[in-house]
Amino acid sequence: MASVQSLTASVNQRLADALASALPEADGVDPLLRRSDRADFQANGILALAKKAKANPRELATQVVARITAGDVIKDVEVSGPGFLNITLTDKAITENLAARYADPQRLGVPYADAPGTTVIDYAQPNVAKEMHVGHLRSAVIGDSVVQLLEFTGENVVRRHHIGDWGTQFGMLIQYLDEHPHELDHKAGTEDTAVSGEEAMSNLDRLYKAARRLFDSDEEFKTRARRRVVDLQAGDPHTLAMWQKFVDESKIYFFSVFEKLDMEVRDPDIVGESGYNDMLAETCRLLEESGVAVRSEGALCVFFDDIKGPDGNPVPLIVQKSDGGYGYAATDLSAIRDRVFNLKANSLIYVVDARQSLHFKMVFETARKAGWLNGDVKAYQLAFGTVLGKDGKPFKTREGETVRLVDLLDEAIDRASAVVREKALDLSEEEIAERGAQVGIGAVKYADLSTSANRDYKFDLDQMVSLNGDTSVYLQYAYARIQSILRKADGTRPQAHPELDLHEAERALGLHVDAFAETVAEAATEYAPHKLAAYLYQLASLYTSFYDKCPVLKAETGEQIENRLFLCDITARTLHQGMALLGIRTPERL
């Protein structure tokens, strides 16, 4: 199905042609078109153009109006103020454009990107043998939505989950497991059934605490644990086999949490720190031979002219420590080499906490100096802020502990299920449980995604599951309301009627629906799901206004009933598609 040109693009082209006709040197100039309260659109690009051409802006605006090809699209153009153009479209153009989108149920006429490439996105990065907490939420939710947006626009997306699966802490864990080999055994009777994520995490947590107690109290065990680190790094088969047990047990837990989050995480996409071990020595050699990195007090470091500490001395990126061990930087730089040269990426996105911004600035600059990142390949840290409690401080339990992600999600589902049960008229208990999970998880995701990634936000479940305000619940209920209307109309696919005049609320809703494609493109290009979330909230709000002002099933004529049903249906389809790009379900009934 061919993509559909938006009304904004159509008007923009007509204005640009008229501008070039009135003032040849204006060829290619942006008319600066935007939505307006005074008309459907306002263009204010003439002001700057007139100043540059030393012309009277109102006179130039009048000349442009005389040269606009209106056709069936533009109903009226008015010159206002110092030289603004207020543009009103025909009702027919609005309905016809929506009808063209409606004819493409899979994409709603949304075009693919002009020149899609390959993007590797690094997100959802939990640590082996450690519980996921609220701090892991944002990387997972934001990253998943950016993946959906990019794939929808035609980008080839390679997902990478850079889990923390390597390091000196594994010496302690592996040594304890070697001395207590049954600590990760599963309960009797689980051979034929899947092990739950809860059991897997319980095993890991119990072992970790026991190993830590022994490590802190027994010097001989501590010595054995440190030797085990050497064995691990040397690739001892027995040690690696036990290390793999920790990774496998952790994955059972990870997958259970991501499933609860309604996210697809595939095993081949999990490439942890250990996945780059074989590249570390070569990465260091290449950096040292090229002069990008130098030895300083025995360590291999990269220095930067613009990065200094409080004392004014340069702050280096340590690639290899003086004892020969490799730092995080060596792993991250090796990952860049792999993603650029093996995966052939054009773009690298890292969905990582803003507090790691300095590290990634140094890593990216090092990769540029080494020639691994150049004009053809860009690297970008999609930095996110902190999840705060209602008190505006980092989100903690009452005891001051970090909040377990599973507990947080379960509470959201419980709260949402209570809301669904209160509103449900004809839902079974099974349906209430299913909808409660969809609404609860959607509420958590939307609260995150409706906030610009780099900002902190307060985690307030009461607000998140509210039916009022900018929440996913409000959007989901708007969608369910439309589905209820369509069911009452026997569910037949309605036809558009471009010959009909539109109510003001119909026009506002129709113009906003038509802007979906441009919003998706902007959100994908800028890695900004919050822009799509804002669009969807406004869409639901405009639909509510339309619903209040324009009777649908009791409209005056059969044609008007059908046209309003058509407007309902394309609004629902747009809501559904937009929410899917945020990773949020839209239940048919609530």
ChimeraX attribute file (.defattr): number of C-alpha atoms within 10 A of each C-alpha:
attribute: neighborCount
match mode: 1-to-1
recipient: residues
	/A:1	13
	/A:2	14
	/A:3	15
	/A:4	18
	/A:5	17
	/A:6	22
	/A:7	19
	/A:8	17
	/A:9	13
	/A:10	12
	/A:11	23
	/A:12	19
	/A:13	16
	/A:14	18
	/A:15	25
	/A:16	21
	/A:17	22
	/A:18	23
	/A:19	28
	/A:20	16
	/A:21	16
	/A:22	20
	/A:23	16
	/A:24	11
	/A:25	12
	/A:26	20
	/A:27	14
	/A:28	12
	/A:29	15
	/A:30	17
	/A:31	25
	/A:32	13
	/A:33	19
	/A:34	13
	/A:35	15
	/A:36	13
	/A:37	8
	/A:38	11
	/A:39	15
	/A:40	18
	/A:41	19
	/A:42	23
	/A:43	23
	/A:44	20
	/A:45	20
	/A:46	26
	/A:47	19
	/A:48	13
	/A:49	21
	/A:50	19
	/A:51	11
	/A:52	10
	/A:53	13
	/A:54	9
	/A:55	13
	/A:56	15
	/A:57	22
	/A:58	19
	/A:59	14
	/A:60	20
	/A:61	26
	/A:62	17
	/A:63	16
	/A:64	23
	/A:65	21
	/A:66	12
	/A:67	16
	/A:68	20
	/A:69	14
	/A:70	16
	/A:71	10
	/A:72	11
	/A:73	20
	/A:74	20
	/A:75	14
	/A:76	15
	/A:77	21
	/A:78	16
	/A:79	18
	/A:80	14
	/A:81	10
	/A:82	14
	/A:83	22
	/A:84	20
	/A:85	27
	/A:86	23
	/A:87	22
	/A:88	19
	/A:89	21
	/A:90	19
	/A:91	22
	/A:92	19
	/A:93	18
	/A:94	23
	/A:95	26
	/A:96	16
	/A:97	21
	/A:98	26
	/A:99	20
	/A:100	16
	/A:101	26
	/A:102	22
	/A:103	14
	/A:104	15
	/A:105	13
	/A:106	12
	/A:107	21
	/A:108	25
	/A:109	24
	/A:110	25
	/A:111	19
	/A:112	18
	/A:113	15
	/A:114	8
	/A:115	8
	/A:116	15
	/A:117	15
	/A:118	20
	/A:119	26
	/A:120	23
	/A:121	26
	/A:122	25
	/A:123	26
	/A:124	27
	/A:125	22
	/A:126	24
	/A:127	19
	/A:128	23
	/A:129	25
	/A:130	15
	/A:131	18
	/A:132	21
	/A:133	15
	/A:134	21
	/A:135	19
	/A:136	20
	/A:137	22
	/A:138	24
	/A:139	22
	/A:140	23
	/A:141	24
	/A:142	28
	/A:143	25
	/A:144	22
	/A:145	25
	/A:146	26
	/A:147	24
	/A:148	18
	/A:149	27
	/A:150	25
	/A:151	18
	/A:152	19
	/A:153	21
	/A:154	16
	/A:155	19
	/A:156	17
	/A:157	19
	/A:158	17
	/A:159	22
	/A:160	23
	/A:161	21
	/A:162	22
	/A:163	21
	/A:164	17
	/A:165	21
	/A:166	20
	/A:167	15
	/A:168	14
	/A:169	14
	/A:170	23
	/A:171	25
	/A:172	23
	/A:173	25
	/A:174	28
	/A:175	24
	/A:176	22
	/A:177	20
	/A:178	13
	/A:179	9
	/A:180	11
	/A:181	12
	/A:182	9
	/A:183	14
	/A:184	19
	/A:185	10
	/A:186	15
	/A:187	9
	/A:188	6
	/A:189	8
	/A:190	10
	/A:191	9
	/A:192	6
	/A:193	7
	/A:194	8
	/A:195	17
	/A:196	15
	/A:197	18
	/A:198	14
	/A:199	16
	/A:200	23
	/A:201	22
	/A:202	16
	/A:203	19
	/A:204	23
	/A:205	15
	/A:206	12
	/A:207	20
	/A:208	21
	/A:209	12
	/A:210	13
	/A:211	20
	/A:212	16
	/A:213	11
	/A:214	16
	/A:215	20
	/A:216	10
	/A:217	10
	/A:218	11
	/A:219	11
	/A:220	10
	/A:221	17
	/A:222	19
	/A:223	13
	/A:224	15
	/A:225	23
	/A:226	17
	/A:227	14
	/A:228	21
	/A:229	22
	/A:230	14
	/A:231	16
	/A:232	23
	/A:233	17
	/A:234	11
	/A:235	12
	/A:236	12
	/A:237	11
	/A:238	13
	/A:239	21
	/A:240	15
	/A:241	14
	/A:242	19
	/A:243	21
	/A:244	14
	/A:245	14
	/A:246	21
	/A:247	19
	/A:248	15
	/A:249	22
	/A:250	24
	/A:251	22
	/A:252	18
	/A:253	25
	/A:254	24
	/A:255	18
	/A:256	18
	/A:257	18
	/A:258	17
	/A:259	12
	/A:260	16
	/A:261	24
	/A:262	18
	/A:263	16
	/A:264	11
	/A:265	18
	/A:266	11
	/A:267	11
	/A:268	9
	/A:269	13
	/A:270	18
	/A:271	19
	/A:272	22
	/A:273	20
	/A:274	15
	/A:275	16
	/A:276	17
	/A:277	16
	/A:278	11
	/A:279	16
	/A:280	21
	/A:281	14
	/A:282	12
	/A:283	18
	/A:284	21
	/A:285	13
	/A:286	13
	/A:287	21
	/A:288	17
	/A:289	10
	/A:290	12
	/A:291	13
	/A:292	18
	/A:293	25
	/A:294	19
	/A:295	15
	/A:296	13
	/A:297	9
	/A:298	12
	/A:299	18
	/A:300	23
	/A:301	23
	/A:302	24
	/A:303	17
	/A:304	13
	/A:305	9
	/A:306	7
	/A:307	15
	/A:308	13
	/A:309	9
	/A:310	7
	/A:311	7
	/A:312	8
	/A:313	10
	/A:314	15
	/A:315	18
	/A:316	18
	/A:317	23
	/A:318	22
	/A:319	27
	/A:320	22
	/A:321	16
	/A:322	15
	/A:323	8
	/A:324	12
	/A:325	12
	/A:326	20
	/A:327	15
	/A:328	16
	/A:329	20
	/A:330	25
	/A:331	22
	/A:332	21
	/A:333	24
	/A:334	24
	/A:335	22
	/A:336	22
	/A:337	19
	/A:338	16
	/A:339	22
	/A:340	21
	/A:341	11
	/A:342	9
	/A:343	14
	/A:344	15
	/A:345	23
	/A:346	20
	/A:347	19
	/A:348	21
	/A:349	21
	/A:350	20
	/A:351	25
	/A:352	24
	/A:353	19
	/A:354	18
	/A:355	12
	/A:356	12
	/A:357	15
	/A:358	12
	/A:359	14
	/A:360	22
	/A:361	14
	/A:362	20
	/A:363	22
	/A:364	21
	/A:365	16
	/A:366	22
	/A:367	20
	/A:368	17
	/A:369	17
	/A:370	18
	/A:371	11
	/A:372	19
	/A:373	21
	/A:374	13
	/A:375	8
	/A:376	9
	/A:377	16
	/A:378	16
	/A:379	24
	/A:380	15
	/A:381	19
	/A:382	23
	/A:383	20
	/A:384	22
	/A:385	18
	/A:386	21
	/A:387	22
	/A:388	17
	/A:389	15
	/A:390	13
	/A:391	9
	/A:392	12
	/A:393	13
	/A:394	19
	/A:395	21
	/A:396	15
	/A:397	11
	/A:398	8
	/A:399	7
	/A:400	9
	/A:401	9
	/A:402	15
	/A:403	17
	/A:404	16
	/A:405	17
	/A:406	19
	/A:407	12
	/A:408	16
	/A:409	21
	/A:410	15
	/A:411	14
	/A:412	24
	/A:413	26
	/A:414	16
	/A:415	20
	/A:416	29
	/A:417	25
	/A:418	15
	/A:419	20
	/A:420	24
	/A:421	19
	/A:422	10
	/A:423	11
	/A:424	16
	/A:425	10
	/A:426	11
	/A:427	15
	/A:428	11
	/A:429	12
	/A:430	9
	/A:431	17
	/A:432	22
	/A:433	19
	/A:434	16
	/A:435	24
	/A:436	23
	/A:437	25
	/A:438	23
	/A:439	31
	/A:440	30
	/A:441	26
	/A:442	29
	/A:443	27
	/A:444	25
	/A:445	25
	/A:446	25
	/A:447	22
	/A:448	25
	/A:449	23
	/A:450	23
	/A:451	19
	/A:452	16
	/A:453	24
	/A:454	13
	/A:455	13
	/A:456	17
	/A:457	22
	/A:458	17
	/A:459	22
	/A:460	14
	/A:461	18
	/A:462	10
	/A:463	14
	/A:464	27
	/A:465	28
	/A:466	17
	/A:467	16
	/A:468	12
	/A:469	14
	/A:470	21
	/A:471	22
	/A:472	31
	/A:473	26
	/A:474	20
	/A:475	25
	/A:476	27
	/A:477	19
	/A:478	24
	/A:479	26
	/A:480	18
	/A:481	19
	/A:482	23
	/A:483	20
	/A:484	15
	/A:485	16
	/A:486	21
	/A:487	11
	/A:488	11
	/A:489	16
	/A:490	8
	/A:491	13
	/A:492	11
	/A:493	12
	/A:494	19
	/A:495	16
	/A:496	21
	/A:497	18
	/A:498	18
	/A:499	12
	/A:500	13
	/A:501	14
	/A:502	20
	/A:503	13
	/A:504	13
	/A:505	17
	/A:506	24
	/A:507	20
	/A:508	18
	/A:509	24
	/A:510	24
	/A:511	20
	/A:512	19
	/A:513	28
	/A:514	26
	/A:515	16
	/A:516	23
	/A:517	23
	/A:518	17
	/A:519	21
	/A:520	24
	/A:521	20
	/A:522	16
	/A:523	19
	/A:524	24
	/A:525	14
	/A:526	12
	/A:527	21
	/A:528	22
	/A:529	29
	/A:530	21
	/A:531	19
	/A:532	25
	/A:533	27
	/A:534	15
	/A:535	21
	/A:536	25
	/A:537	20
	/A:538	16
	/A:539	24
	/A:540	22
	/A:541	18
	/A:542	21
	/A:543	26
	/A:544	16
	/A:545	15
	/A:546	22
	/A:547	17
	/A:548	11
	/A:549	13
	/A:550	18
	/A:551	13
	/A:552	22
	/A:553	17
	/A:554	10
	/A:555	14
	/A:556	10
	/A:557	10
	/A:558	11
	/A:559	16
	/A:560	20
	/A:561	21
	/A:562	21
	/A:563	22
	/A:564	25
	/A:565	24
	/A:566	23
	/A:567	27
	/A:568	26
	/A:569	21
	/A:570	24
	/A:571	26
	/A:572	25
	/A:573	20
	/A:574	24
	/A:575	24
	/A:576	19
	/A:577	20
	/A:578	21
	/A:579	22
	/A:580	15
	/A:581	23
	/A:582	26
	/A:583	26
	/A:584	26
	/A:585	20
	/A:586	26
	/A:587	16
	/A:588	14
	/A:589	19
	/A:590	26
